[in-house]
Amino acid sequence: MEATIERLLCLHRDSKEDDPNGDGINALSLLMFMEYLLLYPEFKEGIISLTPENEIYLKFGHTSIRFYQDGSTKHITRGL
């Protein structure tokens, strides 16, 4: 969990560097991501990144999840 928090802080700082007047990571996207972590505490590894809209994008294995700023999510699972 520490690595996940550190990664989110890094992404937030990068986002603020790109747009100093922006808000950084979208708050609702972050909230949805945190709810995901509470529902799936076994989540350990994955690639966490930001979309150009500062929404959280998570990729692990053959699955990716985008946490939209309207509170919705989109799951994509690619075939093996």
GUVEX-676944 format. One record per residue (C-alpha): residue in one letter; x, y, z. Coordinates in steps of 0.05 Angstrom, whole numbers, padded with zeros to 5 digits, always signed. Layout:
AXYZ
...
//
This chain:
M+00000+00000+00000
E+00058+00047+00014
A+00083+00041-00057
T+00013+00057-00083
I+00008+00120-00040
E+00078+00142-00062
R+00060+00131-00135
L-00004+00173-00127
L+00036+00229-00094
C+00086+00227-00151
L+00031+00230-00203
H-00002+00288-00166
R+00064+00327-00164
D+00076+00314-00238
S+00006+00337-00256
K+00016+00401-00216
E+00082+00413-00251
D+00048+00405-00319
D-00007+00453-00299
P+00008+00495-00237
N-00062+00524-00237
G-00095+00456-00243
D-00121+00412-00187
G-00075+00353-00199
I-00108+00284-00195
N-00183+00290-00205
A-00214+00284-00135
L-00272+00239-00156
S-00226+00194-00196
L-00182+00187-00134
L-00242+00172-00090
M-00265+00117-00138
F-00195+00088-00139
M-00191+00088-00063
E-00259+00053-00059
Y-00232+00001-00108
L-00173-00011-00061
L-00220-00020-00002
L-00262-00071-00042
Y-00200-00108-00067
P-00148-00105-00012
E-00110-00161-00046
F-00089-00112-00101
K-00013-00109-00096
E+00017-00091-00162
G-00003-00055-00224
I+00016+00005-00265
I-00018+00068-00240
S-00018+00127-00287
L-00059+00189-00304
T-00098+00204-00366
P-00092+00273-00398
E-00155+00291-00359
N-00119+00274-00294
E-00161+00212-00283
I-00129+00150-00253
Y-00115+00093-00300
L-00096+00025-00271
K-00066-00033-00311
F-00050-00101-00284
G-00042-00165-00322
H-00092-00166-00378
T-00139-00118-00344
S-00143-00042-00343
I-00190+00003-00305
R-00202+00077-00316
F-00232+00117-00259
Y-00270+00174-00292
Q-00282+00242-00262
D-00357+00231-00264
G-00351+00174-00215
S-00357+00118-00266
T-00306+00065-00283
K-00290+00026-00346
H-00259-00043-00341
I-00224-00074-00401
T-00199-00145-00401
R-00156-00166-00459
G-00155-00238-00483
L-00096-00283-00467
//
